[in-house]
Amino acid sequence: MGAEGRSPTIVVGSTAAAAGLADRLIARGETVGRVDPCVAMSPEAAFDAVVADLGAPRSVVLAHLDPAAAVARPLVEHTDEEWDAAGERSVRVALQVLQHAHRHLPDGGSVVVVLPSVAAIG
């Protein structure tokens, strides 16, 4: 449980959207744990560390985009291999985090997935 007896929200991501979301929740008085999938430990280990510190979450927000997928350059300059690899890493992190979160979420817990607009069409 969080500091005031409330189950935390865990925000997963290394994006500005993830940071902004976490900051807004904290400003509202929510207990928030952050997991950055770009850190050295696995996303699962980072998630477990937050759960050990704050308790099981009531909700999880996934707002992650692999940094390699966010390289600003013309679309025609990406090779198929680069495109596939960047997409694969983001999807793999999402799968790992969501599978792991499911083990910790209570019945009625929620998951919110925030995607960049290009992911919605790509």
Secondary structure, DSSP 4 states (H G I P E B T S, - for coil): --TTSPPPEEEE-SSHHHHHHHHHHHHTT--EEEE-TTSSS-HHHHHHHHHHHH-S-SEEEE----GGGG--S-GGGS-HHHHHHHHHHHHHHHHHHHHHHHHHPPTT-EEEE---HHHHH-
